[in-house]
């Protein structure tokens, strides 16, 4: 009986060991810094439709190669949102922090006479964030969570009606947000993550984070 009791205690210690280690990791490294890059499904769709329209014009022979009506529309920029974030772990479930995202958008129209850009914009998003950690393995290597954010969107833009008339300015839009319902993380003090959601940080977000 005594040996059986000792064996049960040893098994419990082995099972509790990784969890205690994971808890010590969170207590020792409550701060997190992350960097990520997200793509928007809407932005990808707009770029794809624009490219398809240009291609269909070629295939249908709509453009007169010798004339001035060979119009092209190009949507450029970074193609996604780069984000830098910080969060603090309150407990094993909740984290709160803030993030700053950057994106650049440009629209170029060209024909046989030349090209000009009617729109260029630098887009900056500033958000408060909350993260709910709802699953974590005992060794703290793999986790699943949901993330939410709310804040403002600052657009520094340039509008060009023609080559001689350009207007520049800054406009703030609020509120904006991000809802990432399904998020996966692999790693402990240094980890990589994938977030799926909708909002100003992107629909598909990948990145890395460090705890300290």
C-alpha positions as CSV (number, residue, x, y, z in Angstrom):
1,X,0.0,0.0,0.0
2,X,2.8,2.3,0.9
3,X,4.5,1.7,-2.5
4,X,1.3,2.3,-4.3
5,X,0.8,5.6,-2.6
6,X,4.4,6.6,-3.4
7,X,3.8,5.7,-7.1
8,X,0.6,7.8,-7.2
9,X,2.5,10.8,-5.7
10,X,5.3,10.4,-8.3
11,X,2.8,10.3,-11.2
12,X,1.0,13.4,-9.9
13,X,4.3,15.2,-9.7
14,X,5.2,14.2,-13.2
15,X,1.8,15.4,-14.5
16,X,1.9,18.7,-12.6
17,X,5.6,19.4,-13.4
18,X,5.1,20.8,-16.9
19,X,2.0,22.8,-15.8
20,X,4.0,24.4,-12.9
21,X,6.8,25.1,-15.3
22,X,4.4,26.8,-17.7
23,X,3.0,28.9,-14.9
24,X,6.5,29.9,-13.9
25,X,7.2,30.9,-17.5
26,X,4.2,33.2,-17.5
27,X,5.1,34.7,-14.1
28,X,8.7,35.2,-15.1
29,X,7.9,36.6,-18.6
30,X,4.6,38.5,-18.4
31,X,5.6,41.0,-21.2
32,X,5.2,40.2,-24.9
33,X,6.4,42.1,-28.0
34,X,5.2,40.9,-31.3
35,X,5.6,41.8,-35.0
36,X,3.4,40.5,-37.7
37,X,2.2,40.9,-41.3
38,X,-1.4,40.6,-42.3
39,X,-3.2,40.4,-45.6
40,X,-6.8,41.5,-46.2
41,X,-9.0,39.2,-48.3
42,X,-10.8,42.3,-49.6
43,X,-7.6,44.0,-50.7
44,X,-6.5,40.7,-52.4
45,X,-9.8,40.5,-54.2
46,X,-9.7,44.1,-55.4
47,X,-6.1,43.6,-56.7
48,X,-7.1,40.4,-58.4
49,X,-10.2,41.9,-60.1
50,X,-8.1,44.9,-61.3
51,X,-5.4,42.6,-62.8
52,X,-8.1,40.5,-64.4
53,X,-9.8,43.5,-65.9
54,X,-6.5,44.6,-67.5
55,X,-5.9,41.1,-68.8
56,X,-9.4,40.8,-70.3
57,X,-8.9,44.1,-72.0
58,X,-5.8,42.6,-73.8
59,X,-7.5,39.4,-74.7
60,X,-10.6,41.1,-76.1
61,X,-8.6,43.5,-78.2
62,X,-10.2,46.5,-76.6
63,X,-7.0,48.5,-76.6
64,X,-5.8,50.4,-79.6
65,X,-2.0,50.0,-79.5
66,X,-1.5,53.0,-81.7
67,X,-4.0,55.3,-79.9
68,X,-4.2,56.9,-76.5
69,X,-6.9,54.7,-75.0
70,X,-4.8,51.8,-73.7
71,X,-5.8,52.5,-70.1
72,X,-4.4,50.5,-67.2
73,X,-5.2,50.6,-63.5
74,X,-2.6,49.4,-61.0
75,X,-3.2,49.1,-57.3
76,X,0.0,49.1,-55.4
77,X,1.5,49.6,-52.0
78,X,2.8,47.2,-49.3
79,X,0.1,44.6,-50.1
80,X,-0.6,44.1,-46.4
81,X,-0.5,45.5,-42.9
82,X,2.7,45.4,-40.8
83,X,2.0,45.5,-37.1
84,X,4.0,46.0,-34.0
85,X,2.4,45.1,-30.7
86,X,2.9,44.9,-26.9
87,X,0.8,43.1,-24.3
88,X,1.0,42.3,-20.6
89,X,-0.2,39.0,-19.1
90,X,-2.6,39.6,-16.3
91,X,-3.2,35.9,-15.6
92,X,-3.2,32.7,-17.5
93,X,-6.4,33.8,-19.4
94,X,-6.2,37.5,-20.1
95,X,-3.6,39.8,-21.8
96,X,-4.0,43.5,-22.5
97,X,-1.9,45.8,-24.7
98,X,-1.7,48.0,-27.7
99,X,-0.6,47.8,-31.3
100,X,0.4,50.0,-34.2
101,X,-0.1,49.0,-37.8
102,X,1.2,50.5,-41.1
103,X,0.0,50.0,-44.7
104,X,0.6,52.0,-47.9
105,X,-1.9,52.2,-50.8
106,X,-1.4,53.7,-54.2
107,X,-3.6,53.8,-57.3
108,X,-1.9,54.4,-60.7
109,X,-3.7,55.0,-64.0
110,X,-1.8,54.9,-67.2
111,X,-2.4,55.1,-71.0
112,X,-0.2,55.6,-74.1
113,X,0.5,59.1,-73.1
114,X,1.9,58.4,-69.7
115,X,0.8,57.7,-66.1
116,X,-0.2,59.5,-63.0
117,X,-1.3,58.4,-59.5
118,X,-4.7,59.8,-58.5
119,X,-4.3,58.4,-54.9
120,X,-1.5,57.7,-52.6
121,X,-2.0,57.1,-48.9
122,X,0.0,56.1,-45.8
123,X,-2.4,54.3,-43.4
124,X,-1.7,54.0,-39.7
125,X,-3.9,52.1,-37.2
126,X,-3.6,52.5,-33.4
127,X,-5.5,50.0,-31.3
128,X,-5.9,48.8,-27.7
129,X,-6.0,45.0,-27.7
130,X,-7.3,42.2,-25.5
131,X,-6.4,38.5,-25.8
132,X,-8.2,35.5,-24.3
133,X,-6.0,32.4,-23.9
134,X,-8.5,29.6,-23.9
135,X,-6.3,26.6,-24.5
136,X,-2.7,25.8,-23.6
137,X,-0.8,22.5,-23.5
138,X,0.8,21.6,-20.2
139,X,4.3,22.2,-21.5
140,X,3.2,25.6,-22.8
141,X,4.5,24.9,-26.3
142,X,1.2,25.1,-28.2
143,X,-1.7,27.4,-27.5
144,X,-5.0,28.7,-28.9
145,X,-6.5,32.1,-28.2
146,X,-8.8,34.8,-29.5
147,X,-7.8,38.5,-29.9
148,X,-9.8,41.7,-30.1
149,X,-8.8,45.3,-30.8
150,X,-10.4,48.8,-31.1
151,X,-8.9,52.1,-31.9
152,X,-8.4,54.7,-34.7
153,X,-7.2,54.8,-38.3
154,X,-5.1,57.7,-39.5
155,X,-4.8,58.2,-43.3
156,X,-2.2,60.6,-44.7
157,X,-3.2,60.9,-48.3
158,X,-2.5,62.7,-51.6
159,X,-5.3,63.2,-54.2
160,X,-4.4,64.2,-57.7
161,X,-7.2,65.3,-60.1
162,X,-4.7,65.8,-62.9
163,X,-1.0,66.4,-63.1
164,X,-1.4,70.1,-62.2
165,X,-3.9,69.8,-59.3
166,X,-2.9,67.9,-56.1
167,X,-4.5,67.9,-52.7
168,X,-2.9,66.5,-49.6
169,X,-4.2,66.0,-46.1
170,X,-4.7,63.8,-43.0
171,X,-8.0,62.2,-41.9
172,X,-8.8,60.2,-38.9
173,X,-11.4,57.4,-38.9
174,X,-12.8,55.9,-35.7
175,X,-13.8,53.6,-34.3
176,X,-12.0,50.7,-36.1
177,X,-11.4,47.2,-34.9
178,X,-10.0,43.7,-35.3
179,X,-11.6,40.4,-34.4
180,X,-9.4,37.4,-34.6
181,X,-11.5,34.5,-33.4
182,X,-9.1,31.6,-34.2
183,X,-5.4,32.1,-33.3
184,X,-2.7,29.4,-33.0
185,X,0.7,29.8,-31.4
186,X,3.7,27.4,-31.3
187,X,6.6,28.2,-28.9
188,X,7.4,29.3,-25.5
189,X,9.6,32.3,-24.8
190,X,9.9,32.8,-28.5
191,X,7.0,31.7,-30.7
192,X,5.3,32.0,-34.0
193,X,1.6,32.5,-34.5
194,X,-1.2,32.5,-37.0
195,X,-4.4,34.5,-36.6
196,X,-7.6,34.3,-38.7
197,X,-10.1,37.1,-38.4
198,X,-11.4,40.3,-39.9
199,X,-10.4,44.0,-39.3
200,X,-7.7,46.5,-39.8
201,X,-4.8,44.2,-39.0
202,X,-5.8,41.7,-41.8
203,X,-7.8,38.6,-42.3
204,X,-4.7,36.3,-42.3
205,X,-2.0,37.4,-39.9
206,X,1.3,35.7,-39.3
207,X,4.1,36.8,-37.0
208,X,6.5,36.1,-34.2
209,X,6.6,37.2,-30.5
210,X,9.0,37.3,-27.7
211,X,8.3,37.1,-23.9
212,X,10.4,38.8,-21.3
